Structure formats: C-alpha cells, structure tokens
Amino acid sequence: MAIDAQQAFAARVTEQRRTPHTTVPHVIAGRTYFDGQAIQREDPSNPNLIVSACHDAPADLVEQAVAASREAQREWSRVPLTERIERVRRAIPFIEEHLDEWAVRVALEIGKPYAGALAESAEVLEIVRHYTDYASAPGAFDDERTEDPAGLANDSVLRPYGVFGVITPFNYPIVQAAGPTIAALIAGNGVVVKTAHDGPWSGHAVYELCEAMGLPAGLVNVIHGADEPGRALVASKIDGVAFTGSVAVGKSIVRDFATGPYPRPVIAEMGGKNPVIVTDTADLEQAADGIVFSAFDLGGQKCSALSRVLVTPGAHDRLVELVEERVKALKSGDPTDAGVFAGPVVSADAVARYASLISAAKTAGFQIETGRAQEGGYFVPAAVISGVPAEHQLATSEHFLPFLTISEVPTFEAALRAANDTDMGLTAGIYTGDVEEAREFLERVEAGCVDVNVPGHATTGWWPGPQTFGGWKASGTTGKQTLGKWYFQLFGRQQARKLPAELEHLLRF
C-alpha cells in the first residue's frame, strides 16, 4: 500500500468526521421518505461521534416499496436481456468515480482500515463485470433444445420471478447489497433493498449506483432500519429473497417462505464455523501467516473467517508459538492509523460478548495470548486460545469476533472428522506437505470454499477476483455461489415454451 494513499484516506476520514453526518432516506419510486423512528449510527472507533443516521421503516412503507417495484418490474421484464445487461454496465464509471468516497463510508460506519475499505468498493466492480460478462455468454438464459419432431417451435428460457427482497449484513454493507441486486436486475426482477442499520449510508450506495443505470422509476427501492423492516419485507408479497446473515435468521426465512400458497426461493449465504487443519508435514511458518490473517482480518467479523485450528501432535507446540508471536504484534485501532491491522468490532454488545468469551477461556484454564488494542472505541485485541479440546463449546460455536481456538488432535483423520462435525460448511483450509492428505481433504471436506497451502490465507481471500464464494449445509441454501456463472441464474425460473412454427418469431427472452 502506498503511504500517500493511506495518508489521503486518513485525511478524508478525518475531514468527514468534522462534517455533519448524513441521514439517508428511504427511496421509493424516486421519492424520499423519512418515516419511522430515527436511528443514529455511532462511529465504532469514536462512539461519541455520530457518522450517519436513518429511520426505521414502518411496515406500510415496506409494502409501498414492494408495490412500486412490482409495477416497474412489469416494464423491466419486457426489456431484452442484452439491453438489461447494458443498463447494468452503465454503473461501472459511476462506481469507479466513487471508490474513495465509499471507502470513507465503510471506514466510518464499520471501522475498516484502508485496504479493506477500498476492497469493498472494488468488489462491486468485480460483480458488475463478472455478472454482465457471464450473462452475455451464449446459453446463459436459454437452454438449447433439439428440433421438435412434430415441427413445432420450442425453447426453454429463464424468466424473472418478480420482486426480490435483499437483506444485508453490517460487515460488507455495500457489496452484500450490490451482488444480489445486480444479479436480480440482470434476470429481469425488481428489487427492494433493506440495508444494515449499522451501515445505512454505505448500504445506500447501492441505490445510488442503480440510479446510474437509468432504470425504470421504482424498479429498485431502498428501505432502512433495524430488525422490524426486515421482518416486514419477509412478510410482504415479495417473490423471493436474497439474505446474508446468521444461520438462525436464514433458517427462519426458509421456513416462512415454505408456507403459503407455494414455496418461494430463498437465496441465503449464512454463517460458518471455519476450520484449518495443520499436519506434521506442514510448512508451519506459512501456516501461521495464513491462520493469523484469516482469523483476525476485519476483527474476525467475516462469515469466512477462520475460527478454529485443528493441529496434529508433531506440529502443535511450534505452531502455537508461531501464531502467538504473530498475534502479539497485531494492533486493533482507528482505521486512520496506518499501523493497525484491524479496526473496531461493530458495537458495545460485541465488546461485551468478547469479554465473556475471554472470561470463559480463563475459567476453563486455557492458554490465552492477545494482541494490542487502542482505547476509546469498540477496540478489542486479537485473541488466540490454545489447549482447547476440539469438541469444546468455545471451539465449535460461531462467535464472529477476533477469537481463535487451537486444538490438538491425534491424527489427520481425527482432524478431518472434527472439521466436518458442524452444521455449517462455508470455508475450510489445510496446510500439509503430504499430497495424499491434501487429496483426501479435497475429496472429503464439507465446505463450499477450500484452500490447500495457500500463502497468507488459511480460509479467506476469495474476493475481489475470479474465485466464487458460497457455502454448504447450513451456510447456504442453493449450492450455487456468488461471483459465479450460475449465481445470477438463481434469480430466474425456467419456462419451456412450444408453439406452431409460424409463430416462432414470438419466442424471445
């Protein structure tokens, strides 16, 4: 990272802190609304400072947003696929112009340091480019069929569902709203975005980039607030939902969408209890580097974050030493400080949960090593807890905090069983010098994203770039991954069409 780029970023964040905060409106069919109770977002690095605000959208406003999107979607569904793709591509210059501005937003609302804040915006660019390229490929929205023996014209195409709700998390407030919104638009749907109340100004960027596409008024609407607007959106007459968040909430949405006159699609990316296996033959220096980054980047507040290490006896003691050495050097603090590795956790509640975990580890007599943390914000030090049995609750529950456990296991086979012994299956990794162990890991590990001996990344490091991202088991509902060529197809339903040959000209997307 260039020093001048970091300094410029720090200056922009500092200047914005001196500027009156932005209160983002709900936007429905191009009109702005400030209905509902006001919610202020404090700077997690400076909790006495308000950096943004929104309002808790009432249920009737949510219904209005869905109705407006449905009306506009009727027009949008008749727009040819090629034109829909070109409309979405119009956002690329807009995104490029706002990369630095969006980085400031996520630094203030979420506390991301420069590299992570800028990567958030860059990922949106990757999504637009990848999805529009994939959708432009032959066969992306039609299934080539053989000639009908009866002489009839026939085809099989993907048609839009109607209106999708998009419900987003705090940790990636822009990209996790942008990805499903862009995919849904390409497939011909309308969208109602419900932003994360911890990052409403960041989430509002998705509405702004959609404005740059020149879409029909009301096709994309945005509502803000805490939990109730999300519940109202799920309870509304939307035709599908894209959700990113916890397993518990995701499963409740799946249950809700399975009831009623017919089941509706739920495209969910949920949590992960992500392991890495380290065996006796591993390069332990490389393993320690990958473990520390994947566990503590973004303060462990990533669904892909590494949270448990399973290590065989011959590597255990040295690996613990190497990880602890690295953790002691980590600093959590204000994102304007070039020397920090991670920013704050999201809230005072997260700080309290972290303290409870540390207390539980002390009570259990486990070995604890931590990094450093500034004072004054929601800063907590990275913590590595060793000597934890692989089956212990601290090693098997998802915490979403900078809290890593290391467990010694007797064999590679035992490590693999422990890695798979969870309802979740998002990311997993291994460091080994044994090719057969690597092969066995790839064949048997139950996770959607897997790393083998990846420098710097034990379980993370997927975006921005060509790698897809998604989970198995309770970590995802579809088996198809974001940033992949099949993801945007989830927002369409297949229709087989047959008609007399003289009417073949009526067949179109």
Protein Blocks (a to p, Z undefined) as FASTA:
>chain_A
ZZklmmmmmmmmmmmmmpccddddddeehiacfedjddddddfklmmbcfbdcddddfkl
mmmmmmmmmmmmmmmmmpcfklmmmmmmmmmmmmmmmmmmmmmmmmmmnopafklmmmmm
mmmmmmmmmmmmmmmpghklpccddddfklpacddddddfbiacddddfklmmlmmmmmm
mmmmmnopacdddddfklmmmmmmmmmmmmmnopaehkaccdeddflmmmmmmmmmcfbd
cddddfklmmmmmmmmmgcjbdcdddddddddddddddfkbcfklmmmmmmmmmmgghlp
afkbcfbdcddfklmmmmmmmmmmmmmmpccddfklmkbfbdcdfbfklmmmmmmmmmmm
mmnopacddddddehiacdcddddehiafkbmklmccfhiacddddddfbfklmmmmmmm
cfbdfbdcdddfbfklmmmmmmmpccfbdcehighiakgokbgcjbdcddehjlbcnopa
ehiaklmmmmpccddddddfklmmmpcZZ
